[in-house]
């Protein structure tokens, strides 16, 4: 991956996406690279954006190659409220409209912890909700509803699609916590509250 950093910033003006794809492909191995361990110098922003629907854009054009999107997503890093593509030798800033990933498929299984909710992201990663991978439900200021998110890794979240949100509601249950009746879902032994049970109908 060392040479990839020379391309993420510099090849934007030279080889563009083809250059980035070639270098990332050449340097990538099995598994996700340890981007959380990398702290390279900042080399500026590039014209790349992840839209709210999960589409990646480069110079305002959708990136249609899923393999390239997966490569780019593998070197995505969040610092505070900003997002970067990073390699061991440099990092460049990109724009993210909402969350960088989407959760697009849900599988329900069981293990020693009980029911486990497994989500597939739009870059084909499977994430089991539970310790280290929390679910959260934010209020949507635009319509008063709820926006569900799944923690993927290192401050990177996936927005759960509306269809899967309704699946979660169907799997939900009420629990009393600190004297309040809350409605939420359970995965890997963790309870994730959506809203007070008495007001949930306002959000769905």
FENLIN-V503327 format. One record per residue. N is the residue number from 1. SS is DSSP state (H for helix, E for strand, C for the rest). NEAR is the number of other ideal C-beta (glycine too) atoms within 10 Angstrom. Layout:
N SS NEAR
N SS NEAR
//
This chain:
1 C 20
2 C 10
3 C 13
4 H 25
5 H 24
6 H 14
7 H 22
8 H 27
9 H 20
10 H 16
11 C 18
12 C 20
13 C 9
14 C 10
15 C 14
16 H 13
17 H 17
18 H 12
19 H 17
20 H 26
21 H 19
22 H 14
23 H 23
24 H 24
25 H 12
26 H 11
27 H 18
28 C 16
29 C 7
30 C 4
31 C 7
32 C 15
33 C 18
34 C 9
35 H 23
36 H 13
37 H 7
38 C 18
39 C 11
40 C 17
41 C 8
42 E 14
43 E 18
44 E 10
45 E 13
46 E 19
47 E 12
48 E 23
49 E 16
50 E 24
51 C 13
52 C 11
53 C 11
54 C 21
55 C 15
56 E 23
57 E 16
58 E 18
59 C 12
60 C 8
61 E 10
62 E 11
63 C 17
64 C 9
65 C 14
66 H 12
67 H 11
68 H 18
69 H 19
70 H 16
71 H 20
72 H 24
73 H 21
74 H 17
75 C 23
76 E 22
77 E 18
78 E 17
79 E 14
80 C 6
81 C 7
82 E 14
83 E 21
84 E 22
85 E 26
86 E 24
87 C 24
88 C 18
89 C 17
90 C 21
91 E 26
92 E 20
93 E 15
94 E 22
95 E 14
96 E 20
97 C 13
98 C 15
99 C 19
100 C 24
101 E 26
102 E 23
103 E 28
104 E 18
105 E 15
106 E 19
107 E 11
108 E 11
109 E 10
110 E 8
111 E 11
112 C 7
113 C 14
114 E 12
115 E 15
116 E 18
117 E 26
118 E 18
119 E 25
120 E 17
121 E 21
122 C 22
123 C 22
124 C 12
125 C 17
126 E 10
127 E 19
128 E 18
129 C 25
130 E 20
131 C 11
132 C 11
133 E 19
134 C 14
135 E 24
136 E 15
137 E 21
138 E 11
139 E 12
140 C 11
141 C 8
142 C 7
143 C 9
144 C 9
145 C 15
146 E 20
147 E 19
148 E 21
149 E 18
150 E 26
151 E 16
152 E 21
153 E 16
154 C 12
155 C 14
156 E 18
157 E 20
158 E 25
159 E 23
160 E 26
161 C 19
162 H 11
163 H 10
164 H 20
165 H 21
166 H 11
167 H 15
168 H 22
169 H 17
170 H 8
171 H 15
172 C 19
173 E 11
174 E 13
175 E 14
176 E 9
177 E 10
178 C 5
179 C 5
180 E 11
181 E 12
182 E 20
183 E 21
184 E 23
185 E 22
186 E 19
187 E 27
188 C 18
189 C 13
190 E 18
191 E 13
192 E 20
193 E 18
194 E 22
195 E 17
196 E 14
197 H 18
198 H 12
199 H 10
200 H 18
201 H 9
202 H 11
203 C 19
204 C 15
//
